[in-house]
């Protein structure tokens, strides 16, 4: 099972999650969200700009406009 790693830049309000250290590139999927894909097109992570704007005022939960399944 892959480990999910999280990195957050508070000053830039940027969240990145990845499950692989493989080389990859980002693919814009809109709404300040990017998929990180490897050379075969498999999703290996994603990034969210303006992350805190997505937080509800009542709870610290975020809904993303996509479903993501990670595979080794």
C-alpha positions as CSV (number, residue, x, y, z in Angstrom):
1,X,0.0,0.0,0.0
2,X,1.3,3.5,-0.9
3,X,1.9,6.1,1.7
4,X,0.2,9.5,1.2
5,X,2.5,12.4,1.9
6,X,1.2,15.9,2.5
7,X,3.0,19.2,2.1
8,X,1.4,22.6,2.9
9,X,2.8,26.1,2.3
10,X,0.9,28.4,4.6
11,X,2.3,31.6,3.0
12,X,1.4,30.5,-0.5
13,X,-1.8,28.7,0.7
14,X,-0.8,25.7,-1.4
15,X,-1.5,22.0,-0.5
16,X,0.2,19.1,-2.2
17,X,-0.5,15.4,-1.7
18,X,1.6,12.7,-3.3
19,X,1.9,9.0,-3.0
20,X,5.0,8.6,-5.1
21,X,8.5,10.1,-5.5
22,X,8.3,9.2,-9.2
23,X,9.0,12.0,-11.6
24,X,5.8,13.5,-12.9
25,X,4.2,16.6,-14.2
26,X,1.1,18.6,-13.2
27,X,-2.0,18.6,-15.3
28,X,-4.5,21.4,-14.7
29,X,-8.0,20.1,-13.9
30,X,-9.5,23.5,-13.2
31,X,-10.6,25.4,-10.1
32,X,-7.0,25.8,-8.8
33,X,-6.5,22.0,-8.7
34,X,-3.8,20.0,-10.5
35,X,-3.3,16.3,-10.9
36,X,0.3,15.1,-10.7
37,X,0.8,12.3,-13.2
38,X,3.7,10.0,-14.1
39,X,4.9,9.4,-17.7
40,X,2.3,6.7,-18.2
41,X,-0.5,9.1,-17.2
42,X,-1.2,7.5,-13.8
43,X,-2.2,10.0,-11.1
44,X,0.4,10.0,-8.4
45,X,-0.8,13.1,-6.5
46,X,-2.5,16.4,-6.6
47,X,-2.1,20.0,-5.6
48,X,-4.6,22.6,-4.5
49,X,-3.9,26.4,-4.7
50,X,-5.9,28.7,-2.4
51,X,-6.5,25.8,-0.1
52,X,-7.9,27.6,3.0
53,X,-10.6,29.3,0.8
54,X,-12.1,25.8,0.5
55,X,-12.5,25.4,4.2
56,X,-15.9,25.8,5.6
57,X,-16.4,28.4,8.3
58,X,-18.0,25.8,10.6
59,X,-15.5,22.9,10.2
60,X,-12.1,22.1,8.8
61,X,-13.3,19.8,6.0
62,X,-12.7,20.2,2.3
63,X,-14.7,18.9,-0.5
64,X,-12.9,18.4,-3.8
65,X,-14.6,18.4,-7.1
66,X,-13.2,15.0,-8.0
67,X,-12.8,11.4,-6.9
68,X,-9.3,10.0,-6.7
69,X,-8.1,6.5,-6.5
70,X,-4.4,5.7,-5.9
71,X,-2.8,2.5,-7.1
72,X,0.7,1.1,-6.7
